[in-house]
C-alpha cells in the first residue's frame, strides 16, 4: 500500500510560476489518503525562485517540503537525479515548475498503482479527451517521432515518451543509475525502465497547458537531437 507520494519539482528561473505550482501541488487531495512529500530542487536559478521557495516553506510549515539547491546550474536531468535520491515516498512523480501540467491529475496516474496493476505510469498528452493548448506543429511531430523511435528499441507502445508526468516505484527509479543531466532524461529513463524484469507500465490520458518561448519554455531543437542520441545510446550501446 502506498503511504507517501514524493513529488519531485526541478526549478530553474521559475519565479513567475513556482508559488502557483506549489499551491496547486499542496492543494491536491490524493486518493486513499496518500500523503504528499514535495521535493524541490533549485538548479542554481538566477532569479528569485530560491527566495520564493524558502519563503513558501516557512509560510507553510505544516507541509512536507524538502528544499535542495544544486551547487551550480547542472540541468533538469541532474536536478531530477537529486530529487530521486532524496525522495522517501514509496512512489514518486515528476512535476515541472511551470504550469503546463495540472497536479490535480496525480490521481489519474495513481489509480493503476492503487489497483495493483502498475509499477510505472506515464501521463500521455495524446490520449483521451482532456484539454490541450494548441501550439507548435513541429514540436508535436518531433515528439511523436522520438516516441516512435524509442518504442522501436524498447518494444513498448507508448504514445508520449517525452511527457513530464512519469510516476514510478521509487525503488525502481533509484536503481537506474541515470546519467543524462538535461532533457535526455526522458529517453534514458524510459529505456532503462523497459529493461527491468517484470516491470508493469501503463499510460493514462492527461491535459496539457503548454507555454510559448516568450512564456518561458526552455527545450529547443538541440535537445531533440540529443534525445535521438540518447535513444540510441541507452538502447544499443
mmCIF file of the C-alpha atoms, coordinates in Angstrom:
data_MODEL
# 
_entry.id   MODEL 
# 
loop_
_atom_site.group_PDB 
_atom_site.id 
_atom_site.type_symbol 
_atom_site.label_atom_id 
_atom_site.label_alt_id 
_atom_site.label_comp_id 
_atom_site.label_asym_id 
_atom_site.label_entity_id 
_atom_site.label_seq_id 
_atom_site.pdbx_PDB_ins_code 
_atom_site.Cartn_x 
_atom_site.Cartn_y 
_atom_site.Cartn_z 
_atom_site.occupancy 
_atom_site.B_iso_or_equiv 
_atom_site.pdbx_formal_charge 
_atom_site.auth_seq_id 
_atom_site.auth_comp_id 
_atom_site.auth_asym_id 
_atom_site.auth_atom_id 
_atom_site.pdbx_PDB_model_num 
ATOM 1   C CA . UNK A 1 1   ? 0.000   0.000  0.000   1.00 0.00 ? 1   UNK A CA 1 
ATOM 2   C CA . UNK A 1 2   ? 1.293   3.469  -0.866  1.00 0.00 ? 2   UNK A CA 1 
ATOM 3   C CA . UNK A 1 3   ? 1.595   5.767  2.122   1.00 0.00 ? 3   UNK A CA 1 
ATOM 4   C CA . UNK A 1 4   ? 3.550   8.646  0.546   1.00 0.00 ? 4   UNK A CA 1 
ATOM 5   C CA . UNK A 1 5   ? 3.957   10.056 -2.945  1.00 0.00 ? 5   UNK A CA 1 
ATOM 6   C CA . UNK A 1 6   ? 7.117   12.115 -3.464  1.00 0.00 ? 6   UNK A CA 1 
ATOM 7   C CA . UNK A 1 7   ? 6.516   14.991 -5.898  1.00 0.00 ? 7   UNK A CA 1 
ATOM 8   C CA . UNK A 1 8   ? 9.842   15.986 -7.451  1.00 0.00 ? 8   UNK A CA 1 
ATOM 9   C CA . UNK A 1 9   ? 9.921   19.570 -8.708  1.00 0.00 ? 9   UNK A CA 1 
ATOM 10  C CA . UNK A 1 10  ? 13.054  20.736 -10.586 1.00 0.00 ? 10  UNK A CA 1 
ATOM 11  C CA . UNK A 1 11  ? 13.298  24.532 -10.704 1.00 0.00 ? 11  UNK A CA 1 
ATOM 12  C CA . UNK A 1 12  ? 15.284  26.879 -12.906 1.00 0.00 ? 12  UNK A CA 1 
ATOM 13  C CA . UNK A 1 13  ? 14.276  30.536 -13.215 1.00 0.00 ? 13  UNK A CA 1 
ATOM 14  C CA . UNK A 1 14  ? 10.586  29.973 -12.481 1.00 0.00 ? 14  UNK A CA 1 
ATOM 15  C CA . UNK A 1 15  ? 9.872   32.949 -10.214 1.00 0.00 ? 15  UNK A CA 1 
ATOM 16  C CA . UNK A 1 16  ? 6.673   33.719 -12.134 1.00 0.00 ? 16  UNK A CA 1 
ATOM 17  C CA . UNK A 1 17  ? 5.078   30.303 -11.590 1.00 0.00 ? 17  UNK A CA 1 
ATOM 18  C CA . UNK A 1 18  ? 6.777   28.500 -8.698  1.00 0.00 ? 18  UNK A CA 1 
ATOM 19  C CA . UNK A 1 19  ? 4.455   29.773 -5.953  1.00 0.00 ? 19  UNK A CA 1 
ATOM 20  C CA . UNK A 1 20  ? 1.394   28.878 -8.025  1.00 0.00 ? 20  UNK A CA 1 
ATOM 21  C CA . UNK A 1 21  ? 2.623   25.365 -8.749  1.00 0.00 ? 21  UNK A CA 1 
ATOM 22  C CA . UNK A 1 22  ? 3.474   24.810 -5.074  1.00 0.00 ? 22  UNK A CA 1 
ATOM 23  C CA . UNK A 1 23  ? -0.060  25.943 -4.202  1.00 0.00 ? 23  UNK A CA 1 
ATOM 24  C CA . UNK A 1 24  ? -1.540  23.575 -6.775  1.00 0.00 ? 24  UNK A CA 1 
ATOM 25  C CA . UNK A 1 25  ? 0.514   20.592 -5.625  1.00 0.00 ? 25  UNK A CA 1 
ATOM 26  C CA . UNK A 1 26  ? -0.204  21.314 -1.961  1.00 0.00 ? 26  UNK A CA 1 
ATOM 27  C CA . UNK A 1 27  ? -3.946  21.592 -2.614  1.00 0.00 ? 27  UNK A CA 1 
ATOM 28  C CA . UNK A 1 28  ? -4.295  18.179 -4.248  1.00 0.00 ? 28  UNK A CA 1 
ATOM 29  C CA . UNK A 1 29  ? -6.093  15.571 -2.142  1.00 0.00 ? 29  UNK A CA 1 
ATOM 30  C CA . UNK A 1 30  ? -4.698  12.199 -3.156  1.00 0.00 ? 30  UNK A CA 1 
ATOM 31  C CA . UNK A 1 31  ? -6.865  9.086  -3.307  1.00 0.00 ? 31  UNK A CA 1 
ATOM 32  C CA . UNK A 1 32  ? -6.868  6.559  -0.462  1.00 0.00 ? 32  UNK A CA 1 
ATOM 33  C CA . UNK A 1 33  ? -5.420  9.102  1.952   1.00 0.00 ? 33  UNK A CA 1 
ATOM 34  C CA . UNK A 1 34  ? -1.971  9.006  0.347   1.00 0.00 ? 34  UNK A CA 1 
ATOM 35  C CA . UNK A 1 35  ? 0.160   11.853 1.708   1.00 0.00 ? 35  UNK A CA 1 
ATOM 36  C CA . UNK A 1 36  ? 2.466   14.098 -0.319  1.00 0.00 ? 36  UNK A CA 1 
ATOM 37  C CA . UNK A 1 37  ? 6.128   14.918 0.078   1.00 0.00 ? 37  UNK A CA 1 
ATOM 38  C CA . UNK A 1 38  ? 7.347   17.849 -2.038  1.00 0.00 ? 38  UNK A CA 1 
ATOM 39  C CA . UNK A 1 39  ? 10.991  17.509 -3.092  1.00 0.00 ? 39  UNK A CA 1 
ATOM 40  C CA . UNK A 1 40  ? 12.013  20.826 -4.655  1.00 0.00 ? 40  UNK A CA 1 
ATOM 41  C CA . UNK A 1 41  ? 15.431  21.079 -6.327  1.00 0.00 ? 41  UNK A CA 1 
ATOM 42  C CA . UNK A 1 42  ? 16.650  24.524 -7.357  1.00 0.00 ? 42  UNK A CA 1 
ATOM 43  C CA . UNK A 1 43  ? 19.105  24.245 -10.249 1.00 0.00 ? 43  UNK A CA 1 
ATOM 44  C CA . UNK A 1 44  ? 21.042  27.415 -9.354  1.00 0.00 ? 44  UNK A CA 1 
ATOM 45  C CA . UNK A 1 45  ? 18.320  29.763 -10.586 1.00 0.00 ? 45  UNK A CA 1 
ATOM 46  C CA . UNK A 1 46  ? 19.456  33.309 -11.379 1.00 0.00 ? 46  UNK A CA 1 
ATOM 47  C CA . UNK A 1 47  ? 16.127  34.884 -10.469 1.00 0.00 ? 47  UNK A CA 1 
ATOM 48  C CA . UNK A 1 48  ? 14.148  34.925 -7.204  1.00 0.00 ? 48  UNK A CA 1 
ATOM 49  C CA . UNK A 1 49  ? 12.983  31.300 -7.372  1.00 0.00 ? 49  UNK A CA 1 
ATOM 50  C CA . UNK A 1 50  ? 15.061  30.154 -4.374  1.00 0.00 ? 50  UNK A CA 1 
ATOM 51  C CA . UNK A 1 51  ? 13.868  33.021 -2.175  1.00 0.00 ? 51  UNK A CA 1 
ATOM 52  C CA . UNK A 1 52  ? 10.231  32.376 -3.067  1.00 0.00 ? 52  UNK A CA 1 
ATOM 53  C CA . UNK A 1 53  ? 10.548  28.657 -2.282  1.00 0.00 ? 53  UNK A CA 1 
ATOM 54  C CA . UNK A 1 54  ? 12.198  29.345 1.087   1.00 0.00 ? 54  UNK A CA 1 
ATOM 55  C CA . UNK A 1 55  ? 9.509   31.856 1.995   1.00 0.00 ? 55  UNK A CA 1 
ATOM 56  C CA . UNK A 1 56  ? 6.801   29.428 0.919   1.00 0.00 ? 56  UNK A CA 1 
ATOM 57  C CA . UNK A 1 57  ? 8.293   26.670 3.102   1.00 0.00 ? 57  UNK A CA 1 
ATOM 58  C CA . UNK A 1 58  ? 8.238   28.980 6.125   1.00 0.00 ? 58  UNK A CA 1 
ATOM 59  C CA . UNK A 1 59  ? 4.684   30.116 5.424   1.00 0.00 ? 59  UNK A CA 1 
ATOM 60  C CA . UNK A 1 60  ? 3.532   26.502 5.015   1.00 0.00 ? 60  UNK A CA 1 
ATOM 61  C CA . UNK A 1 61  ? 5.416   24.885 7.868   1.00 0.00 ? 61  UNK A CA 1 
ATOM 62  C CA . UNK A 1 62  ? 2.868   22.075 8.117   1.00 0.00 ? 62  UNK A CA 1 
ATOM 63  C CA . UNK A 1 63  ? 3.507   20.979 4.526   1.00 0.00 ? 63  UNK A CA 1 
ATOM 64  C CA . UNK A 1 64  ? 6.159   18.333 3.932   1.00 0.00 ? 64  UNK A CA 1 
ATOM 65  C CA . UNK A 1 65  ? 8.526   20.363 1.737   1.00 0.00 ? 65  UNK A CA 1 
ATOM 66  C CA . UNK A 1 66  ? 12.152  19.381 1.250   1.00 0.00 ? 66  UNK A CA 1 
ATOM 67  C CA . UNK A 1 67  ? 14.265  22.014 -0.481  1.00 0.00 ? 67  UNK A CA 1 
ATOM 68  C CA . UNK A 1 68  ? 17.642  21.331 -2.085  1.00 0.00 ? 68  UNK A CA 1 
ATOM 69  C CA . UNK A 1 69  ? 19.973  23.591 -4.036  1.00 0.00 ? 69  UNK A CA 1 
ATOM 70  C CA . UNK A 1 70  ? 22.400  22.468 -6.716  1.00 0.00 ? 70  UNK A CA 1 
ATOM 71  C CA . UNK A 1 71  ? 25.918  23.937 -6.320  1.00 0.00 ? 71  UNK A CA 1 
ATOM 72  C CA . UNK A 1 72  ? 25.737  25.235 -9.895  1.00 0.00 ? 72  UNK A CA 1 
ATOM 73  C CA . UNK A 1 73  ? 23.408  25.044 -12.886 1.00 0.00 ? 73  UNK A CA 1 
ATOM 74  C CA . UNK A 1 74  ? 23.629  21.392 -13.937 1.00 0.00 ? 74  UNK A CA 1 
ATOM 75  C CA . UNK A 1 75  ? 20.457  20.816 -15.972 1.00 0.00 ? 75  UNK A CA 1 
ATOM 76  C CA . UNK A 1 76  ? 16.958  19.458 -15.429 1.00 0.00 ? 76  UNK A CA 1 
ATOM 77  C CA . UNK A 1 77  ? 18.098  15.836 -15.544 1.00 0.00 ? 77  UNK A CA 1 
ATOM 78  C CA . UNK A 1 78  ? 20.690  16.447 -12.829 1.00 0.00 ? 78  UNK A CA 1 
ATOM 79  C CA . UNK A 1 79  ? 18.045  18.127 -10.666 1.00 0.00 ? 79  UNK A CA 1 
ATOM 80  C CA . UNK A 1 80  ? 15.804  15.101 -11.142 1.00 0.00 ? 80  UNK A CA 1 
ATOM 81  C CA . UNK A 1 81  ? 18.649  12.762 -10.164 1.00 0.00 ? 81  UNK A CA 1 
ATOM 82  C CA . UNK A 1 82  ? 18.961  14.710 -6.907  1.00 0.00 ? 82  UNK A CA 1 
ATOM 83  C CA . UNK A 1 83  ? 15.220  14.639 -6.348  1.00 0.00 ? 83  UNK A CA 1 
ATOM 84  C CA . UNK A 1 84  ? 15.013  10.891 -6.918  1.00 0.00 ? 84  UNK A CA 1 
ATOM 85  C CA . UNK A 1 85  ? 17.885  10.346 -4.495  1.00 0.00 ? 85  UNK A CA 1 
ATOM 86  C CA . UNK A 1 86  ? 16.235  12.462 -1.787  1.00 0.00 ? 86  UNK A CA 1 
ATOM 87  C CA . UNK A 1 87  ? 12.682  11.086 -2.237  1.00 0.00 ? 87  UNK A CA 1 
ATOM 88  C CA . UNK A 1 88  ? 11.423  8.979  0.664   1.00 0.00 ? 88  UNK A CA 1 
ATOM 89  C CA . UNK A 1 89  ? 7.958   8.025  -0.638  1.00 0.00 ? 89  UNK A CA 1 
ATOM 90  C CA . UNK A 1 90  ? 7.174   4.551  -1.945  1.00 0.00 ? 90  UNK A CA 1 
ATOM 91  C CA . UNK A 1 91  ? 6.327   6.164  -5.298  1.00 0.00 ? 91  UNK A CA 1 
ATOM 92  C CA . UNK A 1 92  ? 7.473   9.373  -6.936  1.00 0.00 ? 92  UNK A CA 1 
ATOM 93  C CA . UNK A 1 93  ? 6.153   11.615 -9.683  1.00 0.00 ? 93  UNK A CA 1 
ATOM 94  C CA . UNK A 1 94  ? 7.840   14.393 -11.654 1.00 0.00 ? 94  UNK A CA 1 
ATOM 95  C CA . UNK A 1 95  ? 6.204   17.823 -11.707 1.00 0.00 ? 95  UNK A CA 1 
ATOM 96  C CA . UNK A 1 96  ? 7.637   20.688 -13.754 1.00 0.00 ? 96  UNK A CA 1 
ATOM 97  C CA . UNK A 1 97  ? 7.714   24.072 -12.017 1.00 0.00 ? 97  UNK A CA 1 
ATOM 98  C CA . UNK A 1 98  ? 5.766   25.744 -14.833 1.00 0.00 ? 98  UNK A CA 1 
ATOM 99  C CA . UNK A 1 99  ? 2.015   25.451 -15.320 1.00 0.00 ? 99  UNK A CA 1 
ATOM 100 C CA . UNK A 1 100 ? 1.959   23.086 -18.312 1.00 0.00 ? 100 UNK A CA 1 
ATOM 101 C CA . UNK A 1 101 ? 0.738   20.097 -16.271 1.00 0.00 ? 101 UNK A CA 1 
ATOM 102 C CA . UNK A 1 102 ? -2.106  20.006 -13.742 1.00 0.00 ? 102 UNK A CA 1 
ATOM 103 C CA . UNK A 1 103 ? -1.279  18.345 -10.376 1.00 0.00 ? 103 UNK A CA 1 
ATOM 104 C CA . UNK A 1 104 ? -4.969  17.514 -9.912  1.00 0.00 ? 104 UNK A CA 1 
ATOM 105 C CA . UNK A 1 105 ? -4.276  14.680 -12.351 1.00 0.00 ? 105 UNK A CA 1 
ATOM 106 C CA . UNK A 1 106 ? -1.877  12.897 -9.981  1.00 0.00 ? 106 UNK A CA 1 
ATOM 107 C CA . UNK A 1 107 ? -4.830  10.722 -9.048  1.00 0.00 ? 107 UNK A CA 1 
ATOM 108 C CA . UNK A 1 108 ? -5.211  9.568  -12.654 1.00 0.00 ? 108 UNK A CA 1 
ATOM 109 C CA . UNK A 1 109 ? -1.598  8.385  -12.520 1.00 0.00 ? 109 UNK A CA 1 
ATOM 110 C CA . UNK A 1 110 ? -2.001  6.791  -9.099  1.00 0.00 ? 110 UNK A CA 1 
ATOM 111 C CA . UNK A 1 111 ? -5.123  4.773  -9.906  1.00 0.00 ? 111 UNK A CA 1 
ATOM 112 C CA . UNK A 1 112 ? -3.439  1.883  -11.798 1.00 0.00 ? 112 UNK A CA 1 
ATOM 113 C CA . UNK A 1 113 ? -0.875  1.607  -8.985  1.00 0.00 ? 113 UNK A CA 1 
ATOM 114 C CA . UNK A 1 114 ? -3.545  1.627  -6.280  1.00 0.00 ? 114 UNK A CA 1 
ATOM 115 C CA . UNK A 1 115 ? -5.408  -1.014 -8.288  1.00 0.00 ? 115 UNK A CA 1 
ATOM 116 C CA . UNK A 1 116 ? -2.300  -3.188 -8.083  1.00 0.00 ? 116 UNK A CA 1 
ATOM 117 C CA . UNK A 1 117 ? -1.680  -3.470 -11.829 1.00 0.00 ? 117 UNK A CA 1 
ATOM 118 C CA . UNK A 1 118 ? 1.152   -0.963 -12.453 1.00 0.00 ? 118 UNK A CA 1 
ATOM 119 C CA . UNK A 1 119 ? 4.649   -0.096 -11.233 1.00 0.00 ? 119 UNK A CA 1 
ATOM 120 C CA . UNK A 1 120 ? 5.154   2.818  -13.650 1.00 0.00 ? 120 UNK A CA 1 
ATOM 121 C CA . UNK A 1 121 ? 2.532   5.158  -15.131 1.00 0.00 ? 121 UNK A CA 1 
ATOM 122 C CA . UNK A 1 122 ? 3.170   7.754  -17.849 1.00 0.00 ? 122 UNK A CA 1 
ATOM 123 C CA . UNK A 1 123 ? 0.728   10.600 -18.415 1.00 0.00 ? 123 UNK A CA 1 
ATOM 124 C CA . UNK A 1 124 ? 0.109   10.899 -22.150 1.00 0.00 ? 124 UNK A CA 1 
ATOM 125 C CA . UNK A 1 125 ? -0.796  14.221 -23.734 1.00 0.00 ? 125 UNK A CA 1 
ATOM 126 C CA . UNK A 1 126 ? -2.097  12.318 -26.774 1.00 0.00 ? 126 UNK A CA 1 
ATOM 127 C CA . UNK A 1 127 ? -4.641  10.048 -25.112 1.00 0.00 ? 127 UNK A CA 1 
ATOM 128 C CA . UNK A 1 128 ? -8.187  10.823 -24.020 1.00 0.00 ? 128 UNK A CA 1 
ATOM 129 C CA . UNK A 1 129 ? -10.364 13.887 -24.311 1.00 0.00 ? 129 UNK A CA 1 
ATOM 130 C CA . UNK A 1 130 ? -8.642  16.207 -21.858 1.00 0.00 ? 130 UNK A CA 1 
ATOM 131 C CA . UNK A 1 131 ? -7.913  19.845 -22.851 1.00 0.00 ? 131 UNK A CA 1 
ATOM 132 C CA . UNK A 1 132 ? -4.696  20.618 -24.737 1.00 0.00 ? 132 UNK A CA 1 
ATOM 133 C CA . UNK A 1 133 ? -3.408  24.050 -25.624 1.00 0.00 ? 133 UNK A CA 1 
ATOM 134 C CA . UNK A 1 134 ? -2.724  24.342 -29.364 1.00 0.00 ? 134 UNK A CA 1 
ATOM 135 C CA . UNK A 1 135 ? 0.863   25.450 -30.001 1.00 0.00 ? 135 UNK A CA 1 
ATOM 136 C CA . UNK A 1 136 ? 3.729   24.129 -32.140 1.00 0.00 ? 136 UNK A CA 1 
ATOM 137 C CA . UNK A 1 137 ? 3.136   21.742 -35.051 1.00 0.00 ? 137 UNK A CA 1 
ATOM 138 C CA . UNK A 1 138 ? 6.792   20.743 -35.419 1.00 0.00 ? 138 UNK A CA 1 
ATOM 139 C CA . UNK A 1 139 ? 7.112   20.093 -31.698 1.00 0.00 ? 139 UNK A CA 1 
ATOM 140 C CA . UNK A 1 140 ? 4.265   17.590 -31.897 1.00 0.00 ? 140 UNK A CA 1 
ATOM 141 C CA . UNK A 1 141 ? 5.798   15.921 -34.958 1.00 0.00 ? 141 UNK A CA 1 
ATOM 142 C CA . UNK A 1 142 ? 9.177   15.754 -33.221 1.00 0.00 ? 142 UNK A CA 1 
ATOM 143 C CA . UNK A 1 143 ? 7.620   14.318 -30.084 1.00 0.00 ? 143 UNK A CA 1 
ATOM 144 C CA . UNK A 1 144 ? 5.813   11.598 -31.992 1.00 0.00 ? 144 UNK A CA 1 
ATOM 145 C CA . UNK A 1 145 ? 8.972   10.745 -33.944 1.00 0.00 ? 145 UNK A CA 1 
ATOM 146 C CA . UNK A 1 146 ? 11.048  10.451 -30.764 1.00 0.00 ? 146 UNK A CA 1 
ATOM 147 C CA . UNK A 1 147 ? 8.375   8.304  -29.130 1.00 0.00 ? 147 UNK A CA 1 
ATOM 148 C CA . UNK A 1 148 ? 8.204   6.075  -32.230 1.00 0.00 ? 148 UNK A CA 1 
ATOM 149 C CA . UNK A 1 149 ? 11.995  5.709  -32.328 1.00 0.00 ? 149 UNK A CA 1 
ATOM 150 C CA . UNK A 1 150 ? 12.132  4.924  -28.613 1.00 0.00 ? 150 UNK A CA 1 
ATOM 151 C CA . UNK A 1 151 ? 9.367   2.341  -28.952 1.00 0.00 ? 151 UNK A CA 1 
ATOM 152 C CA . UNK A 1 152 ? 11.264  0.583  -31.744 1.00 0.00 ? 152 UNK A CA 1 
ATOM 153 C CA . UNK A 1 153 ? 14.090  -0.206 -29.340 1.00 0.00 ? 153 UNK A CA 1 
ATOM 154 C CA . UNK A 1 154 ? 12.241  -0.638 -26.040 1.00 0.00 ? 154 UNK A CA 1 
ATOM 155 C CA . UNK A 1 155 ? 9.376   -2.638 -27.597 1.00 0.00 ? 155 UNK A CA 1 
ATOM 156 C CA . UNK A 1 156 ? 6.924   -0.513 -25.632 1.00 0.00 ? 156 UNK A CA 1 
ATOM 157 C CA . UNK A 1 157 ? 3.851   1.002  -27.295 1.00 0.00 ? 157 UNK A CA 1 
ATOM 158 C CA . UNK A 1 158 ? 3.907   4.396  -25.605 1.00 0.00 ? 158 UNK A CA 1 
ATOM 159 C CA . UNK A 1 159 ? 2.190   7.396  -27.176 1.00 0.00 ? 159 UNK A CA 1 
ATOM 160 C CA . UNK A 1 160 ? 4.169   10.061 -25.260 1.00 0.00 ? 160 UNK A CA 1 
ATOM 161 C CA . UNK A 1 161 ? 7.678   9.109  -24.155 1.00 0.00 ? 161 UNK A CA 1 
ATOM 162 C CA . UNK A 1 162 ? 8.638   12.781 -23.696 1.00 0.00 ? 162 UNK A CA 1 
ATOM 163 C CA . UNK A 1 163 ? 5.913   13.522 -21.132 1.00 0.00 ? 163 UNK A CA 1 
ATOM 164 C CA . UNK A 1 164 ? 6.877   15.191 -17.877 1.00 0.00 ? 164 UNK A CA 1 
ATOM 165 C CA . UNK A 1 165 ? 4.359   13.139 -15.896 1.00 0.00 ? 165 UNK A CA 1 
ATOM 166 C CA . UNK A 1 166 ? 6.132   9.923  -15.032 1.00 0.00 ? 166 UNK A CA 1 
ATOM 167 C CA . UNK A 1 167 ? 5.049   8.157  -11.855 1.00 0.00 ? 167 UNK A CA 1 
ATOM 168 C CA . UNK A 1 168 ? 7.407   5.398  -10.734 1.00 0.00 ? 168 UNK A CA 1 
ATOM 169 C CA . UNK A 1 169 ? 8.088   2.936  -7.968  1.00 0.00 ? 169 UNK A CA 1 
ATOM 170 C CA . UNK A 1 170 ? 10.818  4.758  -6.041  1.00 0.00 ? 170 UNK A CA 1 
ATOM 171 C CA . UNK A 1 171 ? 12.966  1.648  -5.610  1.00 0.00 ? 171 UNK A CA 1 
ATOM 172 C CA . UNK A 1 172 ? 12.923  1.112  -9.371  1.00 0.00 ? 172 UNK A CA 1 
ATOM 173 C CA . UNK A 1 173 ? 13.781  4.755  -10.049 1.00 0.00 ? 173 UNK A CA 1 
ATOM 174 C CA . UNK A 1 174 ? 16.667  4.704  -7.553  1.00 0.00 ? 174 UNK A CA 1 
ATOM 175 C CA . UNK A 1 175 ? 18.101  1.551  -9.153  1.00 0.00 ? 175 UNK A CA 1 
ATOM 176 C CA . UNK A 1 176 ? 18.505  3.039  -12.645 1.00 0.00 ? 176 UNK A CA 1 
ATOM 177 C CA . UNK A 1 177 ? 21.913  4.790  -12.341 1.00 0.00 ? 177 UNK A CA 1 
ATOM 178 C CA . UNK A 1 178 ? 20.791  7.717  -14.506 1.00 0.00 ? 178 UNK A CA 1 
ATOM 179 C CA . UNK A 1 179 ? 23.392  9.847  -16.311 1.00 0.00 ? 179 UNK A CA 1 
ATOM 180 C CA . UNK A 1 180 ? 21.685  12.429 -18.531 1.00 0.00 ? 180 UNK A CA 1 
ATOM 181 C CA . UNK A 1 181 ? 21.826  15.907 -16.996 1.00 0.00 ? 181 UNK A CA 1 
ATOM 182 C CA . UNK A 1 182 ? 19.500  17.772 -19.366 1.00 0.00 ? 182 UNK A CA 1 
ATOM 183 C CA . UNK A 1 183 ? 16.414  16.786 -21.345 1.00 0.00 ? 183 UNK A CA 1 
ATOM 184 C CA . UNK A 1 184 ? 17.967  13.435 -22.316 1.00 0.00 ? 184 UNK A CA 1 
ATOM 185 C CA . UNK A 1 185 ? 16.474  12.235 -19.038 1.00 0.00 ? 185 UNK A CA 1 
ATOM 186 C CA . UNK A 1 186 ? 13.213  11.213 -20.741 1.00 0.00 ? 186 UNK A CA 1 
ATOM 187 C CA . UNK A 1 187 ? 14.558  8.681  -23.292 1.00 0.00 ? 187 UNK A CA 1 
ATOM 188 C CA . UNK A 1 188 ? 17.170  7.411  -20.830 1.00 0.00 ? 188 UNK A CA 1 
ATOM 189 C CA . UNK A 1 189 ? 14.744  6.696  -18.012 1.00 0.00 ? 189 UNK A CA 1 
ATOM 190 C CA . UNK A 1 190 ? 12.297  5.087  -20.455 1.00 0.00 ? 190 UNK A CA 1 
ATOM 191 C CA . UNK A 1 191 ? 14.984  2.815  -21.920 1.00 0.00 ? 191 UNK A CA 1 
ATOM 192 C CA . UNK A 1 192 ? 16.244  1.751  -18.504 1.00 0.00 ? 192 UNK A CA 1 
ATOM 193 C CA . UNK A 1 193 ? 12.769  1.164  -17.078 1.00 0.00 ? 193 UNK A CA 1 
ATOM 194 C CA . UNK A 1 194 ? 11.924  -1.035 -20.071 1.00 0.00 ? 194 UNK A CA 1 
ATOM 195 C CA . UNK A 1 195 ? 14.736  -3.423 -19.122 1.00 0.00 ? 195 UNK A CA 1 
ATOM 196 C CA . UNK A 1 196 ? 13.535  -4.066 -15.571 1.00 0.00 ? 196 UNK A CA 1 
ATOM 197 C CA . UNK A 1 197 ? 12.269  -7.646 -15.456 1.00 0.00 ? 197 UNK A CA 1 
ATOM 198 C CA . UNK A 1 198 ? 8.569   -7.837 -14.657 1.00 0.00 ? 198 UNK A CA 1 
ATOM 199 C CA . UNK A 1 199 ? 8.058   -4.050 -14.763 1.00 0.00 ? 199 UNK A CA 1 
ATOM 200 C CA . UNK A 1 200 ? 4.408   -3.176 -15.413 1.00 0.00 ? 200 UNK A CA 1 
ATOM 201 C CA . UNK A 1 201 ? 3.895   0.102  -17.281 1.00 0.00 ? 201 UNK A CA 1 
ATOM 202 C CA . UNK A 1 202 ? 0.638   1.931  -18.003 1.00 0.00 ? 202 UNK A CA 1 
ATOM 203 C CA . UNK A 1 203 ? -0.344  5.161  -19.750 1.00 0.00 ? 203 UNK A CA 1 
ATOM 204 C CA . UNK A 1 204 ? -3.248  7.444  -18.851 1.00 0.00 ? 204 UNK A CA 1 
ATOM 205 C CA . UNK A 1 205 ? -4.542  10.479 -20.729 1.00 0.00 ? 205 UNK A CA 1 
ATOM 206 C CA . UNK A 1 206 ? -3.765  13.881 -19.206 1.00 0.00 ? 206 UNK A CA 1 
ATOM 207 C CA . UNK A 1 207 ? -4.368  17.517 -20.106 1.00 0.00 ? 207 UNK A CA 1 
ATOM 208 C CA . UNK A 1 208 ? -1.626  19.857 -21.296 1.00 0.00 ? 208 UNK A CA 1 
ATOM 209 C CA . UNK A 1 209 ? -1.348  23.627 -20.965 1.00 0.00 ? 209 UNK A CA 1 
ATOM 210 C CA . UNK A 1 210 ? 1.837   24.241 -22.968 1.00 0.00 ? 210 UNK A CA 1 
ATOM 211 C CA . UNK A 1 211 ? 3.645   27.540 -22.900 1.00 0.00 ? 211 UNK A CA 1 
ATOM 212 C CA . UNK A 1 212 ? 5.469   29.510 -25.575 1.00 0.00 ? 212 UNK A CA 1 
ATOM 213 C CA . UNK A 1 213 ? 9.134   30.508 -25.526 1.00 0.00 ? 213 UNK A CA 1 
ATOM 214 C CA . UNK A 1 214 ? 8.058   34.032 -24.564 1.00 0.00 ? 214 UNK A CA 1 
ATOM 215 C CA . UNK A 1 215 ? 6.332   32.475 -21.551 1.00 0.00 ? 215 UNK A CA 1 
ATOM 216 C CA . UNK A 1 216 ? 9.485   30.609 -20.518 1.00 0.00 ? 216 UNK A CA 1 
ATOM 217 C CA . UNK A 1 217 ? 9.641   27.343 -22.472 1.00 0.00 ? 217 UNK A CA 1 
ATOM 218 C CA . UNK A 1 218 ? 13.253  26.069 -22.460 1.00 0.00 ? 218 UNK A CA 1 
ATOM 219 C CA . UNK A 1 219 ? 13.502  22.947 -24.646 1.00 0.00 ? 219 UNK A CA 1 
ATOM 220 C CA . UNK A 1 220 ? 14.800  23.522 -28.199 1.00 0.00 ? 220 UNK A CA 1 
ATOM 221 C CA . UNK A 1 221 ? 15.826  21.712 -31.383 1.00 0.00 ? 221 UNK A CA 1 
ATOM 222 C CA . UNK A 1 222 ? 19.249  20.829 -29.962 1.00 0.00 ? 222 UNK A CA 1 
ATOM 223 C CA . UNK A 1 223 ? 17.532  18.856 -27.229 1.00 0.00 ? 223 UNK A CA 1 
ATOM 224 C CA . UNK A 1 224 ? 15.682  16.913 -29.934 1.00 0.00 ? 224 UNK A CA 1 
ATOM 225 C CA . UNK A 1 225 ? 18.955  15.762 -31.478 1.00 0.00 ? 225 UNK A CA 1 
ATOM 226 C CA . UNK A 1 226 ? 20.267  14.894 -28.017 1.00 0.00 ? 226 UNK A CA 1 
ATOM 227 C CA . UNK A 1 227 ? 17.140  12.801 -27.445 1.00 0.00 ? 227 UNK A CA 1 
ATOM 228 C CA . UNK A 1 228 ? 17.855  10.820 -30.642 1.00 0.00 ? 228 UNK A CA 1 
ATOM 229 C CA . UNK A 1 229 ? 21.413  10.221 -29.448 1.00 0.00 ? 229 UNK A CA 1 
ATOM 230 C CA . UNK A 1 230 ? 20.122  9.103  -26.030 1.00 0.00 ? 230 UNK A CA 1 
ATOM 231 C CA . UNK A 1 231 ? 17.612  6.692  -27.561 1.00 0.00 ? 231 UNK A CA 1 
ATOM 232 C CA . UNK A 1 232 ? 20.435  5.043  -29.490 1.00 0.00 ? 232 UNK A CA 1 
ATOM 233 C CA . UNK A 1 233 ? 22.928  5.199  -26.640 1.00 0.00 ? 233 UNK A CA 1 
ATOM 234 C CA . UNK A 1 234 ? 20.784  3.720  -23.911 1.00 0.00 ? 234 UNK A CA 1 
ATOM 235 C CA . UNK A 1 235 ? 19.122  1.086  -26.074 1.00 0.00 ? 235 UNK A CA 1 
ATOM 236 C CA . UNK A 1 236 ? 22.009  -0.059 -28.301 1.00 0.00 ? 236 UNK A CA 1 
ATOM 237 C CA . UNK A 1 237 ? 25.291  0.905  -26.671 1.00 0.00 ? 237 UNK A CA 1 
# 
